[in-house]
Amino acid sequence: MEKRPRKRNKNDDNKNIDPLKEAVDPSEEMGNTLSSTLDDNVKILKETFKNCSDVVFRELRMDGKMYGFLIFIDGMVKTDDIHNNVLRPLLPQFLDENKETIKDDILDESNIALSQLSKVKYYSDVVDNVLGANTVLLLDGKTEALVINAIGGNRRGVSEPQTEAVVRGPREGFAEGIRTNTGLIRFRVKSPRLKMEAMKIGEHTRTNVVLAYIEGVADPNVIKEARKRLSEIEIDGILETGYIEEFIEDNPHSPFPQFQYTERPDTVCGNLLEGKFAILVDGTPFVLIAPVTFWQLMQAGEDYYERYIIANMLRWLRYALMLIALFMPSLYIAVLTYHPDMLPTRLVLSIAASREAIPFPALVEALMMELAFEALREAGVRLPKAVGQGVSILGALIIGQGAVQAGIVSAPMVMVVALTGIASFTIPKYNLSIAVRMLRFPLMFLAASFGLFGIVIGGLLISIHLVNLRTFGVPYLSGVAPYNKHDIKDIFVRVPWWRMIFRPFSYSHLNRQRMQRGMKPTPPPAEE
């Protein structure tokens, strides 16, 4: 049977409106103060947390009448603390002598054996504190609610960093709890000048974010700009520092990272002492550090824990391998395609013999091997840790040997790609390593098109971009371009600690001196 068309309703024109945009808070009283009638407060809060099965509403009744109301989220608080330090001491002295009304001093902090207590008087403050893992106590006849800090729940504790392993250095790493992370920083920097400004970002997640810096060391203009950029973020939720990084970086289209992220508290503290700031986000062990320079991203934590002679050797090796990771495939393509006369005759003949049966030009050969290597690297990251490394190594051996035997690629190309991959692993910061891996491909196309001239053009374009890049007003190549004799002491080499008298001038414009002169150790005089 044919259905009759539905009669058009005058409200149909509004059917395409997004219901989320039209949705309002279930309580229109969020901006108002609490009522002195407990039933009204309970009604509003229960409507606000309607269909929230994890929100616990605990009524405090005596002789059938409700005198108090406790609200918290199960799984985010320590219920034992609530029971032993709130309910047990409070209930016996709840009512006055007449057993009719609540004592006037019942909200006195001396009645509850917990260290952190506060009072709020707005519905919105009650909701924010409950969602922030606090417990809220409301009483009949009171226009203020007591906020009880009994934050708990099961979260990962402090463990060794997974992405920044060191041979020598602290083994503590950040966890997901923001107060755990701020505590790890406070353990190392015991100064009242270490400031940690708290804010909430995200309409729905209300994520706790902390801006940390050392007052009197960090540039106030940089801190003001960081605070401004953070306050301008308007989004429904923040789940990781990567969200914030893309909102506040200077050049979002650059392949080079403009923030350093780290799991190590000692790395954060070292950067704070140089005049930088850190951004901590609740729910992630990674902390953002800015401003940064290219040279900082090439440094490892062990550069400052080992003696300067060892640190310098490792740093030079790291820079050389970074250049190999960036330019080696393109150099191989350029020399093989346009400039074979640059190689010794025997080497040219050996390469020509290995490529005699290869049906592809050097560019296609390099692209196939590079893409296969990147695929294996990505697979090794995504697979479980127990099998990831074995699969990536075994896959590289099988693919490389099989491709050579099948006559698809030459043995020298396999060696070039393998050496390039190993070199990229030596770059300390993962986000800089990705940038180098990305830039390798356009350089390969330039080398295949114009030879060494194309590599020079690509290198110049990268250099021009780096010179013009800024992070919170600090030049990306600061210390070299523009040159600064104080900053150069910790770029290509690291001078001994007793010679690093001044902080890097690129970051700290106030308190530049970090130690007194004449700290070089000297042996005691010989006895006569």
Buried (B, 14 or more C-beta within 10 A) or exposed (E): EEEEEEEEEEEEEEEEEEEEEEEEEBBEBBEEEBBEEBEEBBBBBBEBBEEEEEBBEBEBEEEEEEBBBBBBBEEBBBBEBBEEBBBEEBEEEBBEEEEEEBBEEBBEEEBBEBEEBBEBEBBBBBBBBBBBBBBBBBBBEBEBBBBBBBBBEEEEEBEEBEEBEBEEBBEBBBBBBBEBBBEBBBEBBEEEEBBBBEEBBBEEBBBBBBBBBBBEBBBEEBBEBBBEBBEEBEBEEBEBBBBBBEBBBBBEEBBBBBBBBBBBBBBBBBBBBBBBBBBBBBBBBBBBBBBBBBBBBBBBBBBBBBEBEBBBEBBEEBBEBBEBBBBBBBBBBBBBBBEEEEBEEEEBEBBEEBBEEBEBBBBBBBBBBBEBBBEBBEEBEEBEEEEBEEBBEEBBEEBBEEBBEEEBBBBBBBEBBBBBBEBBEBBBBEBBBBBBBEBBBBBBBBBBBBBBEBBEBBBEBBEEBBEEBEBBEBBBBBBBEEEBEBBBBBBBBBEBBBBBBBBBBBBBBEBBEBEEEEEEEEEEEEEE
